[in-house]
Every structure is written in C-alpha cells, then in structure tokens.
Amino acid sequence: MNESEILPGISLVARSPHPVAGIEAVVICPTYCRPDHILKTLHSLQAQQTVRRFAVIVMENEAEDREGAAVAAPLFEGGEMQGMVVIAHERGNCSAYNAGLQSALQHYPDFRHVLIIDDDEVADVHWIERMIAAADRYSADLVGGPQRPVFANPGKNRFEHHPVFKPAHHKSGPVPVLYSSGNLLIGKQVLQVLDQPFFDPRFNFLGGGDIDLVSRCTAMGLKLAWCEEACVYETVPERRLQADWIRARSLRNGVISTLVEKRQRAEEPFGGIRTFMKSAALLGSAPFRAARDVAKGSTITGQYRLYIALGRILAHFGYQNEQYRQPEKN
C-alpha cells in the first residue's frame, strides 16, 4: 500500500473519491489485528439507514503487518465507502482515537458529530440516525449508547448480567456520566474547546482514556445523554469469560476510577488525601456490600465490588494492569 503523511504520526493509505463537502458525521473506527471483524464492522456501517451524509475513518494501529488496513482499503478506493484509511503509528487505543479525530478535523470541515465504534463491534442499522437524533433531542454534547455483548459461546449468555458487560444506563435521556468510547458520539463543539491530545495517551494500554475525556467534559459543564435505542453489538471471545480476565478487568476498572479522580482533584487542597480516604472507605465497606449482593443471589456483582475497591487502593501504590499491552490475551 502506498502511503503519505498527512499529520505527524498519521499516514494516509486509502481515500474514497467522493467529495467531502456536506459531510454531517464522521465515524471513526480503530483497528488492531482484527482483519476479519473490521470487515463486519464496516459492512454494518454500509447498511446504515440514515438521511445523514457520513464518512468513515479507519485507523490502523498495527503499523507493521497492517492487516486491517489491507482488507479495508479496497472498500474506500473503489468508492463503496466514503472516507479514508489511515495508519496511526503510535501504538495504543487513545493514540488511535486521536488520529481519527485529528483526521476528521483536517479533512471534513463541515461535520457536526464524530461517532466512535470499535473493530469488535457491529452497528444496528439505525445507529447513526438515532445517535445524532438523540444529540439534537437532548441538546447533548456527548451521547453514549449500549454495547450489547454477543458471546462467541452462546452457552455463556448468563455473563451478560455481569457488571463488566452490562451497559451503564438503561433509559434514554440526560445522564451524569458515560463510561465507554465503544459507542459514543462527540459533538464538534467538544473538540473545539478540549485541549489536545483529546484522549490522554497515558491511558493507551490501561484503558480509561474515554472516562477521563468524559470527566474533563463534565467539569467544563458539557451535557451528556444516553440513547438506549442506538445499539452496537460487541463480539465477546471465550477468553474474556475466563475468571482471570474478568478479575483483571474488574481490578483495572478500580484503578481507572482512582486515576481519573486524582486528576479531577489535582488542583484541590489535599485532593490526593481525599481520594485515598474515599478509596479506603470503599474497600472497608466492600465486603459488607458484597455480602448483601450475594444474599440477593448475585455473587458476580459481589465479587466485582471487591475487585473494584481493591483496584482503587492498589492504584495509590502504582499498580496498573495494562490489559491492552498484550492484545492477543485481551
């Protein structure tokens, strides 16, 4: 594939011949070593039923073999899809998201919204239309939607109720917080007021860059909403149902909670101490809250509470479980 540098650390490998004027939305999709699934994701975007003109930016984050870029490029070069395929040379999911956002700002001047979908997801046919409609309906700067798990082993569907896989909200409308970039709309006005890099690369391999970004947005008074009807479907491989993976993800979520809160309180007097005291209080109460969950018949929720609290404490002592550092185990 021929490539040319379009921004520092970002190379263009394929672009569709369509005009860029009048593009209302840009969908960005990072990919890393999932050439088969990125095609499923792109086909779900081709099938969108919407009146909006949109473009797709695929950010290949594996700069050597580039399997995702290789399978995606013909769709754009042949004009089947509007948009482009770029190489995000700096590894990590935050760096890939940033490459997509920067490319959107440079190449699609008329867009109003960016939507994010990951390369292990497929979008409902009304996804784009419903996400943008929700942003308009609730005057929201950011909109989240559910990531419905689709288990590779249908016999494991009971895990859909585990807090690791369960959506944060269940009703459309304004919400106080969003947790995931896997199904997220960001208004252009957000990118115009946020400092760059939009997603903090310190979260590249830990995860949590999305939570950090949303936290900074809420601190600025930006509005959040949830669209329950705008679904994406996330393929969950068997390895993500193993006890050690779920435990690691739960601990990681606790670590992220502490790191984001420490950043929020960075300018407060005794902010670090207050964050630690909150973590200690959560750890102290976690066994009792877990026991209550178990008594109600939800052992997995009880375990999750314990791991979250433990992860929060461990973060104060430098523990970070960078699950994305070894993607083949993720």
BELBELDA-V181546 format. One record per residue. SS is DSSP state (H for helix, E for strand, - for the rest). PSI is psi in radians with two decimals (none if undefined). D_FIRST is the distance of its C-alpha to the first C-alpha in Angstrom with 1 decimal. Layout:
SS & PSI & D_FIRST
SS & PSI & D_FIRST
//
This chain:
- & 2.31 & 0.0
- & 2.59 & 3.8
- & 2.72 & 6.4
E & 2.47 & 10.1
E & 2.21 & 13.1
E & -0.42 & 15.3
E & 2.77 & 17.8
- & 2.14 & 18.9
- & 0.09 & 16.9
E & 2.18 & 14.5
E & 2.47 & 11.1
E & 2.27 & 9.8
E & -0.35 & 6.3
E & 2.53 & 8.3
E & 2.47 & 11.9
- & 2.74 & 14.6
- & 0.04 & 16.8
- & 2.66 & 20.0
- & 2.58 & 22.4
- & -0.25 & 22.6
- & 2.44 & 26.4
- & 0.12 & 28.6
- & 2.09 & 26.2
- & -0.56 & 28.8
E & 2.58 & 26.8
E & 2.19 & 23.5
E & 2.16 & 22.6
E & 2.45 & 20.5
E & 1.86 & 19.3
E & 2.59 & 18.2
E & 2.51 & 16.7
- & 1.87 & 17.0
- & 0.61 & 16.9
- & 1.06 & 18.1
H & -0.60 & 15.5
H & -0.75 & 18.6
H & -0.53 & 20.4
H & -0.54 & 17.8
H & -0.68 & 17.8
H & -0.73 & 21.6
H & -0.81 & 21.5
H & -0.67 & 19.4
H & -0.62 & 21.7
H & -0.51 & 24.6
H & -0.62 & 23.4
H & -0.53 & 23.1
- & 0.10 & 26.7
- & 2.38 & 28.1
- & 1.70 & 31.5
- & 2.66 & 31.8
- & -0.06 & 32.9
- & 2.43 & 30.6
- & 2.20 & 27.5
E & 2.73 & 24.7
E & 2.76 & 21.0
E & 2.34 & 18.8
E & 2.05 & 16.6
E & 2.20 & 14.7
E & 1.79 & 14.6
E & 2.15 & 12.6
- & 0.18 & 15.1
- & 1.67 & 14.0
- & 0.02 & 11.9
- & -1.24 & 11.7
- & -0.62 & 11.0
- & 0.74 & 9.5
H & -0.68 & 11.1
H & -0.78 & 12.1
H & -0.65 & 8.9
H & -0.68 & 7.6
H & -0.46 & 11.0
H & -0.61 & 11.5
H & -0.76 & 8.8
H & -0.51 & 10.5
H & -0.59 & 13.8
H & -0.76 & 13.0
H & -0.59 & 11.4
- & -0.04 & 14.4
- & 0.12 & 16.8
- & -0.52 & 18.2
- & 2.54 & 17.9
- & 2.30 & 18.5
E & -2.58 & 16.6
E & 2.84 & 13.2
E & 2.22 & 10.9
E & 2.79 & 11.1
E & 2.13 & 11.0
E & 1.75 & 14.7
- & -0.50 & 15.0
- & 2.13 & 18.7
- & 2.58 & 19.6
- & 2.55 & 22.1
H & -0.60 & 22.8
H & -0.71 & 24.5
H & -0.66 & 21.7
H & -0.78 & 19.3
H & -0.77 & 21.9
H & -0.68 & 22.5
H & -0.71 & 18.8
H & -0.75 & 19.2
H & -0.74 & 22.6
H & -0.70 & 21.7
H & -0.68 & 18.9
H & -0.79 & 21.4
H & -0.61 & 24.0
H & -0.65 & 22.0
H & -0.26 & 20.4
- & 1.36 & 23.1
- & -0.35 & 26.5
- & -0.03 & 28.7
- & 2.63 & 27.9
- & -0.45 & 30.9
E & 2.53 & 29.6
E & 2.34 & 26.7
E & 2.51 & 26.6
E & 2.33 & 25.1
E & 2.49 & 24.3
- & 2.89 & 23.0
- & 0.10 & 20.7
- & 0.39 & 23.8
E & 2.74 & 25.6
E & 2.56 & 26.1
E & 2.48 & 27.8
- & 2.62 & 31.1
- & -0.36 & 30.9
- & 0.21 & 33.0
H & -0.97 & 31.3
H & -0.83 & 30.0
H & -0.79 & 33.2
H & -0.62 & 35.5
H & -0.80 & 33.8
H & -0.69 & 34.1
H & -0.67 & 37.5
H & -0.72 & 38.7
H & -0.73 & 37.5
H & -0.75 & 39.6
H & -0.72 & 42.5
- & 0.12 & 43.0
- & 0.79 & 41.9
- & 2.50 & 39.5
- & -0.55 & 37.0
E & 2.48 & 35.2
E & 2.33 & 35.4
E & 2.83 & 34.8
E & 2.93 & 34.9
E & 2.49 & 35.5
E & 1.72 & 33.0
E & 2.15 & 34.7
E & 2.40 & 34.1
E & 1.84 & 33.3
E & 2.30 & 34.3
- & -0.56 & 32.6
- & 1.78 & 36.2
H & -0.35 & 38.3
H & -0.15 & 41.4
H & 0.37 & 40.4
H & -0.30 & 40.7
H & -0.38 & 43.5
H & -0.17 & 41.1
H & -0.32 & 40.2
H & -0.07 & 43.2
- & 2.43 & 42.2
- & -0.43 & 41.7
- & -0.55 & 38.3
- & -0.25 & 37.1
- & 2.34 & 39.6
- & 2.68 & 38.6
- & -0.54 & 40.4
- & 2.86 & 42.2
- & 0.16 & 43.5
- & 2.34 & 44.7
- & 2.53 & 43.1
E & -3.13 & 44.2
E & 2.49 & 44.2
- & 2.76 & 43.6
- & -0.33 & 44.2
- & 2.62 & 41.0
- & 2.57 & 37.6
- & -0.25 & 35.9
- & 2.50 & 32.4
- & -0.01 & 29.1
- & -0.28 & 28.1
E & 1.51 & 29.8
E & 2.41 & 30.4
E & 2.36 & 30.7
E & 2.15 & 30.9
E & 2.60 & 32.4
H & -0.56 & 31.0
H & -0.47 & 34.4
H & -0.79 & 33.8
H & -0.44 & 30.7
H & -0.33 & 32.9
H & -0.33 & 35.6
- & 2.52 & 33.8
- & 2.62 & 33.0
- & 2.63 & 29.5
- & 2.48 & 27.9
- & -0.88 & 28.7
- & 2.21 & 28.1
- & 2.05 & 29.7
H & -0.24 & 27.4
H & -0.33 & 30.5
H & 0.22 & 30.1
- & -0.77 & 26.5
- & -0.20 & 27.5
- & -0.62 & 31.0
- & 2.92 & 30.3
- & -0.07 & 32.6
H & -0.54 & 30.6
H & -0.77 & 31.2
H & -0.70 & 34.9
H & -0.77 & 35.1
H & -0.81 & 33.4
H & -0.67 & 35.9
H & -0.73 & 38.7
H & -0.61 & 38.1
H & -0.77 & 37.9
H & -0.59 & 41.2
H & -0.44 & 42.8
- & 0.01 & 42.0
- & 0.22 & 43.7
- & 2.68 & 40.7
- & 2.42 & 41.4
E & 2.61 & 39.9
E & 2.87 & 40.2
E & 2.40 & 39.4
E & 1.75 & 38.5
E & -0.46 & 39.6
E & -0.18 & 38.5
E & 1.47 & 34.8
E & 2.55 & 33.6
E & 2.72 & 30.4
E & 2.07 & 30.6
E & 2.15 & 29.4
E & 2.17 & 28.8
E & 1.88 & 30.9
- & 2.85 & 30.4
H & -0.63 & 33.5
H & -0.44 & 32.9
H & -0.01 & 33.4
H & 0.02 & 36.9
- & 2.56 & 38.1
H & -0.67 & 40.8
H & -0.59 & 39.1
H & -0.79 & 36.0
H & -0.70 & 38.2
H & -0.80 & 40.5
H & -0.73 & 37.6
H & -0.67 & 36.2
H & -0.80 & 39.8
H & -0.75 & 40.5
H & -0.71 & 37.2
H & -0.65 & 38.3
H & -0.73 & 41.5
H & -0.81 & 39.8
H & -0.71 & 37.7
H & -0.78 & 40.9
H & -0.80 & 42.6
H & -0.72 & 39.7
H & -0.72 & 39.4
H & -0.68 & 43.2
H & -0.66 & 43.5
H & -0.70 & 41.1
H & -0.66 & 43.1
- & 0.18 & 46.4
- & -0.57 & 45.2
- & -0.04 & 47.5
- & 2.53 & 50.4
- & 2.25 & 53.4
- & 0.46 & 53.3
H & -0.72 & 50.1
H & -0.71 & 48.9
H & -0.73 & 52.3
H & -0.68 & 52.4
H & -0.73 & 49.1
H & -0.71 & 50.3
H & -0.66 & 53.6
H & -0.74 & 51.8
H & -0.75 & 49.7
H & -0.69 & 52.9
H & -0.70 & 54.6
H & -0.69 & 51.9
H & -0.69 & 52.0
H & -0.61 & 55.8
H & -0.27 & 55.8
H & -0.76 & 53.0
H & -0.63 & 55.2
H & -0.71 & 57.6
H & -0.64 & 55.0
H & -0.73 & 53.3
H & -0.66 & 56.7
H & -0.72 & 57.2
H & -0.75 & 53.9
H & -0.71 & 54.9
H & -0.48 & 58.3
- & 0.02 & 56.7
- & 0.19 & 54.8
- & 1.38 & 51.3
H & -0.68 & 50.8
H & -0.61 & 47.0
H & -0.68 & 47.6
H & -0.77 & 50.2
H & -0.71 & 47.9
H & -0.75 & 45.2
H & -0.73 & 47.7
H & -0.79 & 48.6
H & -0.69 & 45.1
H & -0.86 & 44.3
H & -0.73 & 47.4
H & -0.73 & 46.8
H & -0.69 & 43.2
H & -0.77 & 44.6
H & -0.78 & 47.1
H & -0.56 & 44.7
H & -0.54 & 42.4
- & -0.30 & 45.3
- & 0.33 & 45.3
- & 0.07 & 41.6
- & 2.28 & 40.4
- & 2.11 & 36.8
- & 1.69 & 35.2
- & 1.42 & 31.4
H & -0.53 & 30.4
H & -0.07 & 26.8
H & -0.53 & 26.6
- & 1.43 & 26.3
H & -0.45 & 24.3
H & -0.32 & 25.0
H & 0.10 & 28.6
- & none & 28.2
//
